[in-house]
Amino acid sequence: MRLLALVLLSLLAGPAAAEDPSQFGTCMARVIARFEAEASRVDLPISRVEIDLLRQDRVIVCGNARIVTCDLMEDRVPCQNALAAEEDAMRAEVLAALPEPGDVAGRDGIWSDALYPQLYALAHGGSAGPDCDGAERLWTAWCEAQQSGAALAGAVSAWKLARMLGAVGPAVEAGWVGEPPAPQPMMRPERG
């Protein structure tokens, strides 16, 4: 069952997770590179169709693929704790790169003046409560990795909108994500 979950997550994440789902940073680099490619076609004003670029699922899949990899290990807790720490560190870097809402205001109407301040506030917010407290050790580690991934996804969504509005530069230049590895060619099936 765990192998099936790993395969499904790999398919959802695409080549980033399929090659090595334990490489959270590589997966994130590919997610951001894909966003940059898609966002390069966006001109102001932003349309409702283009707002789909703010989606969080690709970031969450990177974390979930790593969690599944941790679940396949003998001692899962340290692995999931390390993932949560990596997600928290990346989130801190993303938050440091976010412009204040006032610095974005006026760039694109409702997107810059109404949506960005809300995403900014959510990205800086905390948990609604101690969701992970009081459980057994393995559940707590899993829960904390999930919560860290969700918090990172929220911060990345705010960054994406700031990027689309021209208020921040590329994530690679900010240093919170690396260059993605070059895509590998797919092997053709043998013809018999």
N, C-alpha and C positions, 0 to 999 in steps of 0.2 A: 504494500500500500504506500509506503514511504517513497519507494522508487517511482511509482506512478505519479505521486504528488510532485516530485522533483522534475519529472519529464514534463508535466503540465505547466509548471512554473517556467521551465526553460523555454517551452514553446511560446508562452505569453510574453516573456521578456525578449525573445528573439535571440540573435547571435550572442548578445552580451551575456546572457545567463547560460546559454546552451554550451558554450565553450568551457566555462568554469564558474559555476554559480557561487563559488566561495569568494570570488573576486568582486567584492562590493564596489570598490573604487572604480574598477574597469567598467562595471555595469553602469554606474552613475555617469562616467565619462561618455559612454555611448548614448545614454538617455539625453544628456545635455547637448551632445553633438547633433542628435536627431532633432531636438527642439530648435537649435540654432538654424539648421537647414530648413525646417518648416517655417520658422519665424522670419527668415530672410525674405520670404515672399509677401510679408505683411506690410502694408502701408497704412499710415494714419488717414482717416479714422479707422479704428479697429471695428470689424463687423462682428455680429453675433456668431457667425460661422467660425471665425478665427479665434474666438474665445475658448474654443475646445483645446487650444494649445496650452491652456493653464492646467490641464488635467493632472491629477496626482498619481494615477494608477501605475505609471511606469516607474516612478520612484519607489513606490510601495513594493512592486514586484522585485526590485533589486534587493530590498531588505528581506522579503519573504523567501527568495531563492537562497539567501545565505542562511536563514533560519532552518530551512529544510536540510541544507548541508550540515548544519550543526546537529540536527536531529539524527543524522546518520552516524554521528560520532559516538564514541563510548561515553565521554564526559561532556555532555551538551552544555552545561551551565556556563563554564568559562568561555566557550565559543560564543554563546548568545550574549553574555556580558560584554565581551570584546566588540561584538557587533553594535550593541547599544551605545557603547563609548564612541565608536567610530561614527555612528549616525549623529550623536550629540555634538561631536567635534565639528563635523561637516555643517550641521545646522548653525552652530556658533559662527562659522566663517561666512555662511550665507547671510545671516542676520547682520553681520558687520558690513557686508557689501550693499545692504539695502539702503536706498535713499529715504529720507524722511518724507512723509506724505506731502508736506508743503513744497518740497523740491520737485515733485512730480505734478502738482496741481496745474491745471490749465493746459496740459499737453494734449488731452483727447477727451474732453467732456466727461461723460459719466464714468468712463473707464479709469481716467486718472483722478477725477475728483470725488467719485463715490466708491468705486470698487477697490482701487488701490489702498485707500486708508483702511478699509475693512480687512483686506488680505494682510496688510502690514500689522494691524492689531492682532489678528489671529496668529500670524507667524511669531509674534513676540509673546503670545499668551502661554499659559501653562495648562496643565491638566485640570480637569474639573474636580478632581479629587484623587485620593490615593487608590487608584484603580488596581494596582498590582500588590498592595500590601495585604499581609495576612494569609497568603497562600503558601503552599509548599515550595521549596527552593526551585524546582524545575519550572513550575508554572510562573513563578515570579520572574525568572530570567526571560522566559518566552514573552511574557506580558510587557516587560520593560523594553525588550527589543522591538516589539510591535508599537508601543507608545512612542519610542524614539523615532521609528520610521515614519509614523504619522506626523509627528512634529516637524521632521525634516521635510516631508512632502508639502506641508503647509508653507514652510519658509521658501521652498523652491517655487511654489506657485506665485508667491509675492514677487520673487526675483524675476520670474518669467514675465510677469506683467510689466515690471519696471524695465526689463530688457526690451519688450515690444514697444514701450513708450520712449525708448532711447535714453533712459535715465541712468542706465548702468552699462558697462562694457561686458565683454564675454566672460564667462565663468572661469575659463582657463587663465585669462589675464588676471582675474581676481585671486586665483590660486586655490579655490576651494574644490576644483575638479581638475584632473589631468587631461592630457590629450588622449583621445580614444585610440586603441591600436588599429592598425590598418585592417580593413575587412579581409577575411580569408576567402578565397574562391571555394565554391561548393564543388565537391567531387561529383562527377557524372556517374550515374549507375552503369555498371558493366552491361554491355549488350551481349547476349549469348546466342 
